[in-house]
């Protein structure tokens, strides 16, 4: 992989890590508000608990990937973690919006952002052989 492609990959990993850290903090501080913006459903005590738990998980993912973004490459743990998370969360949130029809005002932008990050990472990894 050439230096330009590797730098792009590292920037995407760093960007995604920052987004997850910010989202994790937001979920810890205002879980009901964030949950209500993502899904159009009743916010209960359980929703708030689960949102805070997700916030903790996002902080762990974000800090773990932020620490390793400078060394991120197609086979690195940071790359695999961010790619896996962005792919799966785009699918889960997209399913919530399309099948359960629970889309709040931030759901589709969140699906688009996570899907775009996942596609960009796959594209860079897939075409790295052409950049040698």
Protein Blocks (a to p, Z undefined) as FASTA:
>chain_A
ZZklmmmmmmmmmmmmmmmmmmmmmmmmmmmlmmmmmpgcdddfklmmmmmmmmmmmmmm
mmmmmmmmmmgcfkbmklmmmmmmmmmmmmmmmmmmmmnopacfklmmmmmmmmmmmmmm
mmmmmmmmmmZZ
